[in-house]
Amino acid sequence: MKYSKPPLSLDQQVALLQARGLAIPDQQEAVHHLKNIGYYRLSGYAFPFQVKASLPAHVFKPGTIFNDILNIYRFDCELRIMAMEAIEKIEVAFRTCFSNSMSGRHGAFWYLNKAIFHDDFSYYDFIGKVQEATGANRMGAATAKGTDEFLKHYFSTYSDPVLPPSWMIAEVLSFSTWSSIFPFLKNRSDKKAIADSFELQWETLASWIHSMAYVRNLCAHHSRLWNREFTITPSFANHPQFGVTNNTRFFAQASVLSFFMKKISPKTQWAQRIANLVKSHPCIDPQAMGFPRWVQSSMWYYEI
């Protein structure tokens, strides 16, 4: 079927929402938000207020106002900011631990040894990512504009090896790259040494870090965390104490974030702040995000 919906002006968008039963007390304010947020983006936050299986489609429940949708949108923005705050600390801690552990066991340039990785690891793709991230060409010179000064110094001072030591690439390689290479370390003891720093089994750490890298990418692209069914999920097979019964909802991701935050910053109030954020938005159904009525796992102890 050919797509034939025409683009609508801001006033037409307001009129369409009103025709579907949404109360808009201040049309000028609504136009302002539609202009700066977008009709399609806001429509993702309207589902809880619409009559399911209605004809015509997208009819709003009686009494729904424009600010109801806007409040959930604002909640989701705050949730992403708090998630990114935690992920920043987790990313730095993980890549630092990874680099320090592998450097201590195999030397500063461990990653240049292909034998350290599984045979099915895309090793040369990985090295290409290192070259791109460091601004290096194949001859070992910094060519990219904006290359960090510490990398320019390395390339201008040293010719062997042609790429920088592990602790330098740790500063520029993406979280996704670090999370993807961890399970491909060939030596189980290497993975265990890194996982021991977080008091986790290496299989659990691989799962959790992979899911955190995914959440980071969602946040970076301003995607919804609220009401999302996550496709990359953390495994809790060895951790029933977390009380996670559905790992496709945000509570599972938040439990992992809370765990790492407590390891990295023992006095953190991050979990409490998440609980307070949910409480401050009565329009949010915490159970729809996977939160149990009482969050009593060792990671939370807070009532939602």
C-alpha positions in Angstrom: 0.0 0.0 0.0 1.3 3.4 -0.9 1.7 5.9 2.0 -0.5 8.9 1.2 -0.8 10.8 4.5 -0.1 14.5 3.8 2.0 16.7 6.1 -0.1 18.9 8.4 0.6 22.4 9.5 0.9 23.1 13.2 -2.7 24.4 13.4 -3.9 21.3 11.5 -2.1 19.1 14.0 -3.9 20.9 16.9 -7.2 20.5 15.1 -6.6 16.8 14.5 -5.9 16.2 18.2 -9.0 18.1 19.1 -11.1 16.1 16.7 -9.8 12.9 18.4 -11.1 14.2 21.7 -8.0 15.7 23.3 -8.8 18.9 25.3 -6.3 21.7 24.5 -7.1 24.7 26.8 -4.2 26.8 25.4 -3.8 26.2 21.7 -0.9 28.7 21.4 1.1 26.7 24.0 0.2 23.5 22.1 1.5 24.9 18.9 4.7 25.9 20.6 5.3 22.4 21.9 4.4 20.7 18.6 6.8 23.1 16.8 9.7 22.2 19.1 9.0 18.6 20.0 7.0 17.3 17.1 3.6 15.8 16.7 5.0 12.3 15.9 7.3 12.3 18.9 4.6 13.4 21.3 2.2 10.8 19.8 4.4 8.1 21.4 3.4 9.3 24.8 -0.3 9.5 24.1 -1.1 5.8 24.0 -2.1 5.4 27.7 -4.8 8.1 27.2 -6.4 6.6 24.1 -9.2 4.2 23.8 -7.9 0.8 22.8 -9.2 -0.7 19.5 -11.3 2.4 18.9 -12.8 3.3 15.5 -11.8 5.7 14.3 -8.3 5.1 15.7 -6.4 7.2 18.3 -9.6 8.5 20.1 -8.7 10.0 23.5 -10.4 9.0 26.7 -12.8 11.6 28.0 -11.1 14.2 30.2 -7.7 13.9 28.7 -5.8 17.2 28.2 -2.7 18.1 26.3 -0.7 18.6 29.4 -1.3 14.9 30.4 0.8 13.9 27.4 3.3 16.6 28.0 3.9 15.5 31.6 4.8 12.0 30.6 7.1 13.4 27.9 8.9 15.5 30.6 9.1 12.5 32.9 10.8 10.5 30.2 13.3 13.3 29.6 14.2 13.4 33.2 14.5 9.6 33.3 17.0 9.6 30.3 19.1 12.3 32.0 19.3 10.2 35.2 20.1 7.0 33.2 22.8 8.8 31.3 24.3 10.1 34.5 24.6 6.6 35.8 25.8 5.1 32.5 28.6 7.7 32.3 30.1 6.5 35.5 29.6 2.9 34.6 31.2 3.3 31.2 34.3 5.0 32.7 34.6 2.4 35.4 34.2 -0.6 33.1 36.6 0.6 30.4 39.2 1.6 33.1 38.9 -1.8 34.8 39.1 -3.6 31.5 42.2 -1.7 30.4 44.0 -1.9 33.7 43.3 -5.6 34.1 44.4 -6.6 30.6 47.4 -4.3 30.7 48.5 -5.8 34.0 48.2 -9.3 32.6 49.4 -8.8 29.1 51.1 -5.5 28.7 50.1 -2.0 27.6 49.5 -3.1 24.0 47.6 -6.3 24.7 44.9 -5.5 22.2 47.4 -5.7 19.3 47.8 -9.4 20.0 45.2 -11.1 17.9 45.8 -14.4 19.8 44.1 -12.8 22.9 40.8 -12.9 21.2 38.6 -15.8 20.0 39.1 -17.0 16.4 35.7 -15.8 15.4 36.2 -12.3 16.7 36.2 -9.6 13.9 39.7 -8.5 14.9 40.6 -6.3 12.0 37.2 -4.5 12.2 38.1 -3.8 15.8 41.5 -2.4 14.9 39.8 -0.3 12.2 37.7 1.2 15.0 40.8 1.9 17.1 42.4 3.7 14.1 39.3 5.7 13.5 38.8 6.6 17.2 42.4 7.7 17.6 42.6 9.6 14.4 45.4 7.3 13.2 46.2 6.2 9.7 47.9 2.9 8.9 51.3 4.5 9.2 50.7 5.6 12.8 50.2 9.3 12.4 47.4 11.4 13.7 45.5 12.7 10.7 42.0 13.6 12.0 41.2 17.1 13.0 40.2 17.4 16.6 42.4 14.5 17.7 43.1 14.7 21.4 46.4 16.3 22.4 47.6 13.1 24.2 47.1 11.1 21.0 48.9 13.8 18.9 51.8 13.6 21.4 52.0 9.8 21.1 52.0 9.8 17.3 54.5 12.6 17.1 56.8 11.0 19.6 56.6 7.2 19.1 56.6 5.1 16.0 56.5 1.7 17.6 53.8 0.4 18.2 51.9 2.3 15.6 48.9 2.6 17.8 48.7 3.9 21.4 48.7 2.0 24.7 45.5 0.6 26.1 44.8 3.4 28.6 44.8 5.9 25.8 42.4 4.0 23.6 40.2 3.6 26.7 39.6 7.3 26.5 38.3 7.3 22.9 36.7 3.9 22.1 33.0 3.7 22.4 31.2 1.9 25.2 29.6 -0.3 22.6 33.0 -1.4 21.3 34.3 -2.2 24.8 31.1 -4.2 25.6 31.4 -6.1 22.3 35.0 -7.2 22.7 34.7 -8.3 26.3 33.0 -11.7 25.7 35.4 -12.4 22.8 38.5 -12.5 25.1 39.8 -16.1 24.6 41.1 -16.6 28.1 38.4 -17.2 30.6 40.7 -16.0 33.4 41.0 -12.6 31.7 37.2 -12.2 31.7 37.0 -13.5 35.3 39.6 -11.0 36.4 37.6 -8.1 35.0 34.3 -9.4 36.3 35.7 -10.0 39.8 36.2 -6.2 40.1 32.4 -5.9 40.1 31.8 -9.1 42.1 30.0 -10.7 39.1 30.4 -13.8 37.0 31.8 -12.9 33.7 28.7 -14.1 31.8 26.5 -11.8 33.9 28.9 -8.8 33.4 28.9 -9.4 29.6 25.1 -9.4 29.6 24.7 -6.4 31.8 27.3 -4.2 30.1 25.8 -5.1 26.7 22.4 -3.9 27.9 23.8 -0.7 29.4 25.5 0.1 26.1 22.2 -0.4 24.4 20.4 1.9 26.9 23.2 4.5 26.4 22.5 4.5 22.6 18.8 4.9 23.2 19.4 7.9 25.5 21.9 9.4 23.0 19.2 9.3 20.4 16.5 10.7 22.7 14.5 7.5 22.5 11.8 6.6 25.0 12.7 4.6 28.1 9.2 4.9 29.6 6.8 2.3 28.3 9.5 0.7 26.2 9.9 -3.0 25.6 13.7 -3.4 25.5 15.0 -5.8 22.9 18.5 -6.2 24.5 18.0 -7.3 28.0 20.1 -8.1 31.1 20.0 -11.6 32.4 19.1 -12.2 36.0 19.3 -16.0 35.9 21.9 -16.0 38.7 20.4 -13.1 40.6 16.8 -13.9 41.8 17.4 -11.5 44.7 16.8 -8.6 42.3 13.1 -9.4 42.1 13.1 -8.9 38.3 10.2 -10.9 36.7 10.2 -9.1 33.4 13.6 -8.1 32.0 12.2 -6.3 29.0 11.0 -3.3 31.1 12.9 -0.4 32.5 13.0 -1.8 36.1 15.4 -4.5 34.9 17.7 -1.9 33.3 17.4 0.4 36.4 18.3 -2.5 38.7 21.5 -3.0 36.8 22.2 0.7 36.8 21.6 0.8 40.6 23.9 -2.2 41.2 26.8 -0.7 39.3 26.2 2.7 40.9 26.5 1.2 44.4 29.7 -0.6 43.4 31.2 2.6 42.0 29.8 5.1 44.5 28.7 3.3 47.7 27.0 6.4 49.1 25.0 7.0 45.9 21.3 8.1 46.2 20.6 7.2 42.5 18.0 4.6 43.2 16.2 6.8 45.7 16.2 9.6 43.1 14.6 7.3 40.6 11.9 6.4 43.1 11.4 10.0 43.9 11.0 10.9 40.2 8.4 8.2 39.7 6.5 9.4 42.8 6.6 13.0 41.6 4.6 12.0 38.5 1.3 10.4 39.6 0.4 10.0 35.9 3.1 7.3 35.6 2.2 3.7 36.2 5.3 2.1 37.8 4.1 -1.4 37.3 3.9 -0.8 33.5 7.6 0.0 33.7 8.2 -3.4 35.4 8.5 -1.9 38.9 6.8 -4.2 41.5 4.4 -2.4 43.9 7.1 -2.6 46.6 10.7 -2.5 45.4 12.4 -4.6 48.1 15.4 -6.1 46.3 18.8 -5.5 47.6 19.3 -2.9 45.0 16.3 -0.7 46.0 14.5 -0.9 49.3 12.2 1.9 48.2 8.5 2.2 47.8 7.3 3.3 44.4 
